[in-house]
C-alpha cells in the first residue's frame, strides 16, 4: 500500500525547463512547491566539469544523460494496420532524464514561432481557401496569438541570455536580422556569436541568391551575462560540446545555469529524484486531482497529496500520464473522437553535405552557432503553386564537429579501410552540412495511445506511437531540400551529398528530439486537452505544460516556445487570502470601522461571479452595486474603478471568467454597529462618490491622459496615497499627499514635494520602481510590495512611462512642507548609537545603503513621511523587498521587535528621520507600543518543504 506523504500546494512532475520556470513563479507567490524527477540529480559542478564532460563516447554514443530504454520506452508503428514494437534503444529522438531534463543536453537554438504559425488553419483558409487543406489534416489554431505570447518569449530569452540579431523590433525592421520574424518588444539580450568559416560561406551564397540570412538565435552566451534572476553566466568558449552534453562553464542556458541557483535557495521549494510518477490521483467524482502516485528506485510506492498538479515532463510522458490517469477522453482515429493523444507531430529534416577546399575548422563550434534563412518558413512565400502547407528554415550550423558522430564523407567513400581513413583526413576539416528543419502537419492517423500488448516495468500499458509523415510533409521537405541544394552549390563546393527525407519514417536513426502534440491547447474542449492557460478542461487543478501542447509542429526547434508558454491587474492581492486559492476571496481588509473580507471573484456559480453578466460586473465597478442591488463597501475601490471604460471592464470580466472556479464563501464582515447595514453606504456615496468614466484633458498629451486614467482609475492610487476624513472619504483638497494604507501602513505622497513626495525622482525612477519595487531612492514595503508583484511589474513600458509622466506633473502643496518640532538631542544620541550597532552594516554610515541590495535612508520620502507607521512596522516585524523577475535578489529586512523595546525603536527611527539631510517629526515610544499590539508580519513567510518521504 502506498505511503501517504505530507501535502504540498503544488506538485510538479518533471524537473526541466518548464518545471523550473513554473516553480520559480509559484514559489514567488508563496506556494509550497515540490518537483518530482524520475532521473538523477545533476549540477554544473561536478557533473558537467570540462575535465570529463567532453567525452563523446560516453555522452553522445552511449547516451549517458538520456532516458534509459531498459527502464522506460514506448512502442512504435507507422500505421494502424501494423503491430507496434517497443523501441529498445534510443534512435530517432533522445529524451532527457534527470534534473534539468532536455535543458541540459539541448543545442541552444531558441526560436520564436512566426505569428501565422499560431493561427495556421484560419490563416490558410483566409489566404488559400478551405479546400487547400487536405481533408485528413487536423491542423488547428492554438487559442493564443503570437502577440499574447511575445512577453513570454521575451522573458525566456532574457532568462537564458540569448545571443542574436533581431530583425523586427518595436515595429522597425533591422538589417542583418530575420526580416520575417514577429514584432518583438526589444532586441536580444546579447549580440550574436562569432561567425564560423562555414557560416560566412553560407551567408555569402544565400545573399547571392537573393535570400535573407541572419545569425541563428543561440542560448549560448556571446559574452558574460547576468540574467534577470541575478544568475551570472560565463562566455561561450566555442568548445563544440553543446548538443547532447552539459555545459561546464555556464555559457549554455539550462535550468542549472539560469534558474536553479535562485530556486534551490527558497525555503518553499524542494525536489526529489528517482521518482517515477505513474498516475495522477483523482477524487471519487474524477473532477479534481488529489495529488500523484509515484515509485522510487527501490520500488516503494508513495502518494504525494497536492492542491495543484502540473505535468512538466517530456511530451510523451505527459500524454502517457494523462492516459494512465483517465484525465480527458482518449483519441480514437477511427471515430475521430476524443482528444488525449490527438495531433501528434514530429519534425522533418534533410541535409545537403558540402565538401570544399577551404578550411572549415568544425571543432570550433557552439550548439546554435550558424547562419539561417527563413525565406521558406511558415507562410513567408506563396504556397499556392506548391500545393503544400508549411515550411522550415535552412541553415548551416557549426555545432562542434565531434569526429565519431559529426563527420561528412563524399558518397563514393569506401565503408572501411585505408580509403575511408584517407577520406576522413581529406574532408573532416573541409566539410559542412546545409540543413533543413521543416514543419510537420498533424493528421488523423498520427497519434499516441496506450499499447494493448506491451507493459512497462510497473506492469502498466506502454505508450504507443503511431506515426508517419503526411504526404504534405514529404512534398514540403523535397521543396526545402531543393532550396538548400541551391545554396550549397552557390558555395562552390568540389562535391555535395543530397540527403532527402524518404518514406516511411523510421524510429531508428537519430533526427531530432522534437516530439509535439498529444495534449494540445485550444479554445474548444472538443479538439483540445487544455485551454489557453494550459489548464485541463476535465480536471481544472491539473495543468499540462510542454511541447505536447503544440497543435502541430512549426518549422523551428520548440524550446523557445515551450519557455514562452511556461511563462504564460493586481486583483489577486486583495481577492486571495493568505494561503488561499487565487481570487477566491477571504482577504481581511482592516479599517477604522472593523474588518471587511474580500469577495470571491472566481467564476464559481454558487459563491463567485459565475452567474454575473458583463452588465452586472460593470454595474459593480461603475456604481458600486452588487448583482442583487445591495451596495458594495468602498473598501472595494469602485470610487476609482468608476473611471474605467466599459471596454476595459468587459475585458477584465472576460479574464476573470477564465479562472478556475473555487467554491469558497469568505467570512462575514466584522463591522461596528450599525455599519453592517449596507444601506448606509448610499449616504456615504452621496457625500464622497462621483461616478463617471475618466474624461481626457484635451490640453494634455495622449501619454499624460493615459497615465491619468491608470492612476485615477484601475490603479486607484488615491485609495491609499490620499488622506481620508473621519468617515473614510477621500480628502480631495490633499490629493496624493500621502495617506493611511490600512493595517498600520502609511502610503507616502506622490506630489512634487522633494522631501515627502516624488520631487527628487525622475520619470525613469518612477518606471523603475513600479517595475521592480526599487530604485536609487527607495524600495517597496508592505502593501506596495504586493502591488508591484501582482500588478505594476506586469505593465508594459508605455503604461509605466505614462504613469510617470502624469505623476511628475502633480505639483507640491504648501501644506506638505510644515517644519517639524525640534528634536531632543538625547533621543538623537541614543538613536545614533543604536543605528551604528544595529543598522549601519547594511544601510551604511551615511544612510546611502548599498546599490541593488539595501535601500538608502537618506533623503527618502518614505523615511521623511509625516506619519512614521510604515517605518515602525518594518522595524518591528521585518519586511521583504519585491523580487520580480527583473530584480530577483530582493532582500529581506529582519524583524527587530523581539530585540528592541518601544523606546529604542522610537529613538533609532527619530535619528534616521533627522539625519543626512532628513527632516521629520520625532517618533514617540507610545506610538510604537500601540502599533506593536497589532503589527502584521510582512517579512519572509515561507516554510521549508519536506525534502523526502
Residue pairs with C-beta under 8 A, 6 or more apart in sequence:
1 301
2 293
2 301
2 302
2 303
3 300
3 301
3 302
3 303
3 949
4 302
4 303
4 305
5 302
5 303
5 304
5 305
5 946
5 949
6 305
6 946
7 291
7 305
7 306
7 307
8 32
8 33
8 34
8 304
8 305
8 306
8 307
8 945
9 26
9 31
9 32
9 33
9 306
9 307
9 308
10 23
10 26
10 31
10 32
10 33
10 34
10 306
10 307
10 308
10 309
10 310
11 33
11 34
11 35
11 36
11 291
11 292
11 304
11 306
11 308
11 309
11 310
12 19
12 22
12 23
12 33
12 34
12 35
12 36
12 310
12 312
13 19
13 36
13 277
13 292
13 309
13 310
13 311
13 312
13 313
13 317
13 318
13 321
14 35
14 36
14 37
14 38
14 101
14 311
14 312
14 313
14 314
14 317
15 35
15 36
15 37
15 99
15 100
15 101
15 255
15 271
15 273
15 312
16 96
16 100
16 101
16 102
16 103
16 255
16 312
16 313
16 314
17 101
17 102
17 103
17 255
17 559
17 562
17 563
17 566
18 312
18 545
18 546
18 562
18 563
18 565
18 566
19 35
19 101
19 310
19 312
20 100
20 103
20 255
20 259
20 260
20 263
21 156
21 159
21 259
21 563
21 566
21 567
22 310
22 312
22 545
22 566
23 33
23 35
23 263
23 269
24 229
24 259
24 262
24 263
25 567
26 33
27 33
27 263
27 266
27 268
27 269
27 942
28 789
28 883
28 884
29 582
30 268
30 578
30 579
30 941
30 942
31 268
31 308
32 268
32 269
32 942
32 943
32 945
33 268
33 269
33 270
33 945
34 269
34 270
34 271
34 272
34 304
34 306
34 945
34 946
35 269
35 270
35 271
35 272
35 312
36 271
36 272
36 275
36 277
36 292
36 294
36 304
37 98
37 99
37 271
37 272
37 273
37 274
37 275
38 72
38 97
38 273
38 274
38 275
38 276
38 277
38 313
39 67
39 96
39 97
39 98
39 99
39 273
39 274
40 97
40 98
40 99
40 273
40 274
41 98
41 99
41 273
42 48
42 65
42 98
42 99
42 100
42 104
42 246
42 256
43 99
43 256
43 260
44 246
44 247
44 248
44 250
44 256
44 257
47 53
47 246
48 104
48 245
48 246
48 247
48 248
48 256
49 248
50 239
50 248
50 249
53 59
53 241
53 245
53 246
53 247
53 248
54 239
54 241
54 245
54 248
56 402
56 403
56 404
56 405
57 404
58 64
59 65
59 105
59 244
59 245
60 244
60 245
60 402
60 404
60 405
61 404
61 405
63 90
63 94
63 244
65 96
65 97
65 98
65 104
65 105
65 244
65 245
65 246
66 90
66 94
66 95
66 96
66 97
66 105
66 244
67 73
67 90
67 94
67 95
67 96
67 97
67 314
68 97
69 86
69 87
69 88
69 89
69 90
71 457
72 276
72 456
72 457
73 86
73 87
73 88
73 456
73 462
74 86
74 87
74 316
74 320
74 451
74 462
74 463
74 464
74 465
75 84
75 85
75 86
75 87
75 451
75 453
75 454
75 462
75 463
75 464
75 465
76 84
76 85
76 86
76 87
76 464
76 465
76 466
76 467
76 507
77 83
77 84
77 85
77 464
77 465
77 466
78 466
78 467
78 468
78 504
78 505
79 445
79 466
79 468
80 333
80 334
80 445
80 466
83 453
84 451
84 453
84 454
84 464
84 465
84 466
86 454
86 462
87 507
90 510
91 506
91 507
91 508
91 509
91 510
92 346
92 505
92 506
92 507
92 508
92 509
92 510
92 511
92 512
93 346
93 510
93 511
93 512
93 513
93 514
93 515
94 105
94 244
94 510
94 513
95 102
95 314
95 316
95 317
95 513
96 102
96 103
96 104
96 105
96 314
98 104
98 273
99 255
99 256
99 260
99 271
99 273
100 246
100 254
100 255
100 256
100 260
101 255
101 313
101 314
102 314
102 513
102 559
103 253
103 254
103 255
103 256
103 559
104 246
104 254
104 255
104 256
105 243
105 244
105 245
105 246
106 219
106 243
106 254
106 367
106 557
106 559
107 242
107 243
107 367
107 368
107 397
107 399
107 557
108 218
108 219
108 220
108 242
108 252
108 253
108 366
108 367
108 368
109 216
109 217
109 218
109 219
109 367
109 368
109 556
109 557
109 559
109 560
110 156
110 157
110 160
110 162
110 164
110 217
110 218
110 219
110 253
110 368
110 557
110 559
110 560
110 563
111 217
111 556
111 557
111 559
111 560
111 561
112 146
112 153
112 181
112 182
112 184
112 217
112 556
112 560
112 561
112 564
113 146
113 554
113 556
113 560
113 561
114 146
114 180
114 181
114 182
114 374
114 377
114 378
114 379
114 380
114 554
115 145
115 146
115 147
115 182
116 123
116 378
116 379
117 146
117 378
117 554
118 141
118 142
118 144
118 145
118 146
118 149
119 141
119 142
119 145
120 139
120 140
120 141
120 389
120 551
120 552
121 133
121 139
121 140
121 141
122 141
123 379
124 132
124 133
124 139
124 379
124 389
125 132
125 133
127 379
128 383
128 384
132 383
132 384
132 389
133 139
133 389
134 443
134 470
134 472
136 443
136 444
136 445
136 470
137 389
137 441
137 442
137 443
137 444
137 470
137 472
138 342
138 343
138 442
138 443
138 444
138 527
139 389
139 441
139 442
139 551
139 552
140 343
140 442
140 520
140 522
140 527
140 528
140 551
140 552
141 522
141 523
141 551
142 521
142 522
142 532
142 550
142 551
143 521
143 522
143 523
143 524
143 528
143 531
143 532
144 521
144 532
144 568
146 182
147 182
147 183
149 561
149 564
149 565
149 568
150 182
150 183
150 184
150 185
151 185
151 567
152 563
152 564
152 565
152 566
152 567
152 568
153 184
153 560
153 561
153 563
153 564
154 184
154 185
154 186
155 228
155 563
155 564
155 567
155 885
156 560
156 563
156 564
156 566
156 567
157 188
157 189
157 217
157 560
158 189
158 227
158 228
159 227
159 228
159 229
159 253
159 258
159 259
159 563
159 885
160 219
160 227
160 253
160 258
160 563
161 189
161 190
161 219
161 221
161 225
161 227
161 233
161 253
161 258
162 188
162 189
162 190
162 217
162 218
162 219
162 253
163 188
163 190
163 191
163 192
163 193
163 215
163 217
163 218
163 219
163 220
163 221
163 222
163 236
164 177
164 188
164 190
164 192
164 215
164 216
164 217
164 218
165 174
165 176
165 177
165 178
165 188
165 191
165 192
165 214
165 215
166 174
166 177
166 178
166 181
166 184
166 186
166 187
166 188
167 173
167 174
167 176
167 177
167 178
167 179
167 180
167 181
167 214
168 174
168 177
168 178
168 179
168 181
168 182
168 183
168 184
169 183
169 184
169 185
169 186
169 187
170 183
170 184
170 185
170 186
171 183
173 179
176 214
176 215
177 214
178 212
178 214
178 372
178 374
179 212
179 374
180 212
180 374
180 375
180 377
180 378
180 380
181 374
185 796
185 797
188 217
189 225
189 227
190 221
190 222
190 223
190 225
191 222
191 223
192 215
192 218
192 222
193 215
193 218
193 220
193 222
193 236
193 238
193 366
193 368
193 369
194 222
194 238
194 369
195 203
195 215
195 369
195 371
196 360
196 361
196 364
196 365
196 369
196 370
196 398
197 358
197 359
197 360
197 361
198 360
198 362
198 370
198 396
198 398
198 432
199 215
199 369
199 370
199 371
199 396
199 398
200 371
201 356
201 358
201 396
201 432
201 491
202 213
202 370
202 371
202 395
202 396
202 432
202 434
202 487
202 491
203 213
203 371
204 491
205 487
205 488
205 490
205 491
206 212
206 213
206 371
206 373
206 487
206 490
207 213
208 490
209 486
209 487
209 490
211 373
211 375
211 487
212 373
212 374
212 375
213 371
213 372
213 373
214 371
214 372
214 373
214 374
215 370
215 371
215 372
216 368
216 369
216 370
216 371
216 372
216 395
216 397
217 368
217 560
218 366
218 367
218 368
218 369
219 252
219 253
219 367
219 368
219 559
220 236
220 242
220 251
220 252
220 253
220 366
220 367
220 368
220 369
221 233
221 234
221 235
221 236
221 251
221 252
221 253
222 235
222 236
223 235
224 232
224 233
224 234
224 235
225 232
225 233
226 232
226 233
227 233
227 258
228 885
228 886
228 887
228 888
229 258
229 259
229 261
229 262
229 885
229 888
229 889
230 262
230 888
230 889
231 257
231 258
231 259
231 261
231 262
232 250
233 250
233 251
233 253
233 257
233 258
234 249
234 250
234 251
235 249
235 251
236 251
236 252
236 366
237 249
237 251
238 364
238 365
238 366
238 369
239 400
240 362
240 363
240 364
240 365
240 366
240 399
240 400
240 401
240 402
241 247
241 400
241 402
242 252
242 365
242 366
242 367
242 368
242 399
242 400
243 367
243 399
243 400
246 254
246 256
247 254
247 257
250 256
250 257
251 257
252 366
252 367
262 888
262 889
263 269
266 942
267 940
267 942
267 943
267 944
267 945
268 942
268 943
268 944
268 945
269 945
270 944
270 945
270 946
270 947
272 947
272 948
272 949
274 296
274 297
275 294
275 295
275 296
275 302
276 294
276 295
276 296
276 458
277 292
277 293
277 294
277 313
277 321
278 293
278 294
278 295
278 321
278 324
278 458
278 460
279 292
279 293
279 321
279 324
279 325
280 289
280 291
280 292
280 293
280 309
280 311
280 321
280 322
280 325
280 327
280 539
280 542
281 289
281 290
281 291
281 292
281 293
281 303
281 325
282 288
282 289
282 290
282 325
282 326
282 327
282 539
283 289
283 290
286 326
286 538
286 539
287 538
287 539
287 540
288 539
288 540
288 541
289 306
289 308
289 309
289 539
289 541
289 542
290 305
290 306
291 303
291 304
291 305
291 306
291 309
292 303
292 304
292 306
292 309
293 301
293 302
293 303
293 304
294 301
294 302
294 304
295 301
295 302
295 458
296 302
296 949
300 949
302 949
307 541
307 581
308 541
308 542
308 543
309 541
309 542
309 543
310 542
310 543
310 544
310 545
311 317
311 318
311 321
311 322
311 519
311 542
311 543
311 544
311 545
311 546
312 318
312 545
312 546
312 566
313 321
313 546
314 515
314 546
315 515
315 516
315 517
315 518
315 519
315 546
315 547
315 548
316 448
316 463
316 465
316 515
316 518
316 548
318 518
318 519
318 544
318 545
318 546
318 548
319 340
319 341
319 448
319 463
319 518
319 519
319 548
320 448
320 463
322 328
322 340
322 519
322 529
322 544
323 330
323 340
323 341
323 448
323 449
323 450
323 463
324 450
324 460
324 461
327 340
327 536
327 538
327 539
327 542
328 338
328 339
328 340
328 519
328 529
328 536
328 537
328 538
329 337
329 338
329 339
329 340
330 338
330 340
330 341
330 449
330 450
331 337
331 338
331 339
331 340
331 341
331 342
331 447
331 448
331 449
332 338
333 444
333 445
333 447
333 466
336 444
339 520
339 525
339 526
339 527
339 528
339 529
340 518
340 519
340 529
341 447
341 448
341 449
341 518
342 442
342 447
342 517
342 518
342 520
342 527
342 529
343 442
343 446
343 447
343 517
343 518
343 520
343 550
343 551
343 552
344 442
344 446
344 447
344 448
344 465
344 466
344 467
344 515
344 516
344 517
344 518
345 440
345 441
345 442
345 446
345 515
345 516
345 517
345 550
345 552
345 553
346 440
346 467
346 469
346 505
346 511
346 512
346 514
346 515
346 516
346 553
347 437
347 438
347 440
347 511
347 512
347 514
347 553
348 392
348 438
348 439
348 440
348 469
348 473
348 474
348 476
348 477
348 501
349 435
349 436
349 437
349 438
349 477
349 501
349 511
349 512
350 435
350 436
350 438
350 477
350 480
350 481
350 484
350 499
350 500
350 501
351 433
351 434
351 435
351 436
351 484
351 499
352 433
352 434
352 481
352 484
352 485
352 487
352 488
352 496
352 497
352 498
352 499
353 408
353 431
353 432
353 433
353 434
353 496
353 497
353 499
354 431
354 432
354 433
354 434
354 488
354 491
354 493
354 495
354 496
355 408
355 410
355 427
355 430
355 431
355 493
355 494
355 495
355 496
356 430
356 431
356 432
356 491
356 492
356 493
356 494
357 430
357 494
358 430
359 429
359 430
360 398
360 429
360 430
360 431
360 432
361 401
361 429
362 398
362 400
362 401
362 406
362 428
362 429
362 431
362 432
363 400
363 401
364 398
365 397
365 398
365 399
365 400
365 401
366 398
366 399
366 400
367 399
367 400
368 397
368 399
369 397
369 398
369 399
370 395
370 396
370 397
370 398
370 399
371 395
371 396
372 393
372 394
372 395
372 396
373 393
373 394
373 395
373 487
374 380
374 393
375 381
375 483
376 391
376 392
376 393
376 394
376 479
376 480
376 483
377 391
377 392
377 393
377 439
377 555
377 556
378 390
378 391
378 439
378 554
378 555
379 391
380 391
381 391
383 389
386 475
386 476
386 479
387 475
388 472
388 473
388 475
388 476
388 479
389 441
389 472
389 476
390 438
390 439
390 440
390 441
390 472
390 473
390 476
390 554
390 555
391 438
391 439
391 476
391 480
391 555
392 436
392 437
392 438
392 439
392 476
392 477
392 480
392 555
392 556
393 436
393 437
393 555
393 556
394 434
394 435
394 436
394 437
394 480
394 483
394 484
394 487
395 434
395 435
395 437
396 432
396 433
396 434
396 435
397 433
397 435
398 432
399 406
400 406
401 407
401 428
403 424
403 428
407 424
407 427
407 428
407 431
408 427
408 431
408 432
408 433
408 497
409 420
409 423
409 424
409 427
409 431
410 423
410 427
410 495
410 497
411 495
411 497
413 419
413 420
413 423
414 420
414 423
434 484
434 485
434 487
434 488
434 491
435 484
436 477
436 480
436 481
436 483
436 484
437 512
437 555
437 556
437 557
438 473
438 476
438 477
438 480
438 555
439 473
439 476
439 552
439 553
439 554
439 555
440 469
440 470
440 473
440 552
440 553
441 470
441 472
441 473
441 552
442 517
442 551
442 552
442 553
443 470
445 466
445 468
446 466
446 467
446 468
446 470
446 517
447 466
447 467
447 518
448 463
448 464
448 465
448 466
448 517
448 518
449 463
449 464
449 466
450 461
450 462
450 463
450 464
451 461
451 462
451 463
451 464
452 461
454 461
454 462
454 464
455 461
455 462
456 462
465 507
467 505
468 503
468 504
468 505
469 477
469 501
469 503
469 504
469 505
474 501
474 503
477 500
477 501
478 500
481 498
481 500
481 501
485 496
485 498
488 496
489 496
512 557
514 547
514 553
514 557
514 558
515 547
516 547
516 548
516 550
516 552
516 553
516 558
517 547
517 548
517 550
517 551
517 552
517 553
518 529
518 548
519 529
519 530
519 544
519 546
519 548
519 549
520 527
520 528
520 529
520 530
520 548
520 549
520 550
520 551
521 528
521 529
521 530
521 531
521 532
521 534
521 549
521 551
521 565
522 528
522 530
522 531
522 532
522 551
523 531
523 532
525 531
525 537
525 538
528 537
528 551
529 536
529 537
529 544
530 536
530 537
530 543
530 544
530 549
531 537
531 658
532 568
532 658
533 543
533 568
533 658
534 543
534 544
534 545
534 549
534 565
534 568
535 542
535 543
535 660
536 542
536 543
536 544
540 660
540 661
541 660
545 562
545 565
545 566
546 562
546 565
547 558
547 561
547 562
549 565
550 558
550 561
569 652
569 655
569 714
569 791
570 786
570 787
570 790
570 791
570 792
571 583
571 601
571 652
571 656
571 790
572 582
572 583
572 790
573 587
573 783
573 786
573 787
573 789
573 790
573 791
574 587
574 589
574 598
575 582
575 583
575 584
575 585
575 587
575 598
575 599
575 600
575 601
576 582
576 583
576 584
576 585
576 586
576 587
577 584
577 585
577 586
577 587
577 588
577 598
577 666
578 587
578 941
580 586
580 587
580 664
581 602
581 660
581 662
581 664
582 602
582 659
583 600
583 601
583 602
583 656
583 659
583 662
584 600
584 602
584 608
584 662
584 664
585 597
585 598
585 599
585 600
585 601
585 664
585 666
586 597
586 598
586 600
586 664
586 666
586 667
587 597
587 598
588 595
588 596
588 597
589 595
589 596
589 597
589 598
589 635
589 742
590 742
590 743
591 635
591 728
591 742
592 728
593 671
593 672
593 675
593 728
594 669
594 670
594 671
594 672
594 675
595 669
595 670
595 671
596 633
596 635
596 669
596 671
597 666
597 667
597 668
597 669
598 636
598 666
599 636
599 666
600 607
600 608
600 609
600 662
600 664
600 665
600 666
601 608
601 609
601 656
601 659
602 608
602 609
602 610
602 656
602 659
602 660
602 661
602 662
602 664
603 609
603 610
603 656
603 657
603 658
603 659
603 661
604 610
604 661
604 662
604 663
604 664
605 611
605 661
606 663
607 662
607 663
607 664
607 665
608 661
608 662
608 664
609 617
609 653
609 656
609 657
610 661
611 627
612 620
612 627
612 653
614 649
614 650
614 653
616 627
617 649
617 650
617 652
617 653
617 656
618 646
618 649
618 650
618 653
619 625
619 627
620 626
620 627
620 632
620 636
620 638
621 638
621 641
621 642
621 644
621 649
621 652
622 638
622 641
622 642
622 644
622 649
622 691
622 693
623 638
623 642
623 691
624 631
624 632
624 634
624 636
624 638
624 639
624 642
624 681
624 685
624 689
625 631
625 632
626 632
630 678
631 678
631 679
631 681
631 682
631 685
632 638
632 681
633 669
633 678
633 681
634 681
634 684
634 688
634 689
634 728
637 716
637 719
638 689
639 688
639 689
639 690
639 719
639 730
640 712
640 713
640 714
640 715
640 716
640 718
640 719
641 649
641 713
641 714
641 716
642 689
642 690
642 691
642 692
642 693
642 713
643 692
643 693
643 694
643 709
643 712
643 713
644 652
644 693
644 694
644 713
644 714
645 693
645 694
646 693
648 714
669 676
674 680
684 727
684 728
684 729
687 727
687 729
688 727
688 728
688 729
688 730
694 708
694 709
694 712
694 713
696 705
696 708
696 709
697 704
697 705
697 708
700 708
701 805
703 798
703 801
703 802
703 805
704 802
704 805
704 806
704 809
706 798
706 799
706 802
707 801
707 802
707 803
707 804
707 805
707 806
707 807
708 806
710 799
710 802
710 803
710 806
711 717
711 718
711 803
711 806
711 807
712 718
715 791
715 803
717 736
717 750
718 730
718 735
718 736
719 730
720 739
720 740
720 741
720 742
720 747
720 783
721 736
721 737
721 738
721 739
721 741
721 747
721 748
721 749
721 750
722 730
722 731
722 732
722 734
722 735
722 736
722 737
722 738
722 739
723 730
723 731
723 734
723 737
723 738
723 739
723 740
724 730
724 731
724 739
724 740
725 731
734 813
734 815
735 810
736 749
736 750
736 751
736 810
737 749
737 751
737 753
737 756
737 757
737 813
737 815
737 816
738 746
738 747
738 748
738 749
738 750
738 756
738 757
738 816
738 865
738 866
738 867
739 746
739 747
740 746
740 747
740 867
741 747
741 782
741 783
741 784
742 783
743 782
743 783
743 936
744 869
744 872
744 873
744 931
744 934
744 935
744 936
745 781
745 782
745 783
745 869
745 870
745 873
746 865
746 867
746 868
746 869
746 870
747 783
747 784
748 756
748 757
748 861
748 862
748 865
748 870
749 756
749 757
749 758
749 816
749 861
749 865
750 757
750 758
750 807
750 810
751 757
751 758
751 759
751 810
751 811
751 812
751 813
751 816
752 758
752 759
752 808
752 810
752 811
752 812
753 759
753 812
753 813
753 816
753 817
753 861
754 760
754 812
755 816
755 817
755 861
755 864
755 919
756 816
756 817
756 861
756 864
756 865
756 866
757 812
757 816
757 861
758 765
758 766
758 807
758 808
758 810
758 861
759 812
760 777
760 859
760 861
761 769
761 775
761 777
761 808
762 808
763 801
763 804
763 805
763 808
764 804
765 775
765 776
765 777
766 775
766 800
766 803
766 804
766 807
766 808
767 797
767 800
767 801
767 803
767 804
768 774
768 775
769 775
769 777
769 778
769 780
769 788
770 788
770 792
770 793
770 795
770 800
770 803
770 804
771 788
771 792
771 793
771 795
771 800
771 884
771 886
772 788
772 793
772 882
772 884
772 886
772 887
773 779
773 780
773 784
773 785
773 788
773 789
773 793
773 881
773 882
773 883
773 884
773 887
773 890
774 780
774 852
774 855
774 881
774 882
774 887
774 890
776 851
776 856
777 855
777 856
777 859
777 860
777 861
778 855
778 856
778 860
778 861
778 862
779 855
779 881
779 882
779 890
780 787
780 788
780 881
780 882
781 862
781 870
781 873
781 874
781 879
781 881
781 938
782 870
782 873
782 874
782 879
782 938
785 879
785 880
785 881
785 882
785 938
788 882
788 884
789 882
789 883
789 884
792 800
793 882
793 884
793 885
793 886
795 803
818 866
819 919
820 914
820 919
820 920
820 921
820 922
821 921
821 922
823 910
823 914
823 922
824 910
824 922
827 906
827 907
827 910
827 911
827 922
828 910
828 911
828 914
828 915
830 904
830 907
830 911
831 907
831 908
831 909
831 910
831 911
831 912
832 911
832 915
834 900
834 904
834 907
834 908
834 911
835 908
835 911
835 912
835 915
836 845
838 896
838 899
838 900
838 908
839 908
839 912
842 849
842 850
842 853
842 854
843 849
843 854
843 855
843 856
843 857
844 850
846 858
846 916
847 856
847 857
847 858
847 912
847 915
847 916
847 918
848 856
848 858
848 916
849 855
849 856
849 857
852 887
852 889
853 889
853 891
854 891
855 881
857 863
857 912
857 916
857 918
858 915
858 916
858 917
858 918
859 916
859 917
859 918
860 918
862 870
862 871
863 871
863 912
863 913
863 918
863 920
864 913
864 918
864 919
864 920
865 920
866 920
866 921
868 909
868 913
868 920
868 921
868 923
868 927
869 927
869 931
871 909
871 912
871 913
871 923
872 905
872 909
872 923
872 927
872 928
872 931
872 935
873 879
873 931
873 935
873 936
873 938
874 893
875 895
875 896
875 897
875 900
875 905
875 908
875 909
876 895
876 896
876 897
876 905
876 928
876 931
876 932
876 935
877 895
877 897
877 935
877 936
877 937
877 938
877 939
878 892
878 893
878 894
878 895
878 896
878 937
878 938
878 939
878 940
879 892
879 893
879 938
879 939
880 890
880 891
880 892
880 893
880 938
880 939
880 940
880 941
881 890
881 891
881 892
881 893
882 890
883 889
883 890
884 890
892 939
892 940
893 939
894 939
895 937
895 939
896 905
897 905
897 932
897 935
900 908
902 925
902 926
902 928
902 929
902 932
903 925
903 928
905 923
905 925
905 928
906 922
906 923
906 924
906 925
906 927
906 928
907 923
909 923
910 922
910 923
912 918
913 919
913 920
913 921
913 922
913 923
914 920
914 922
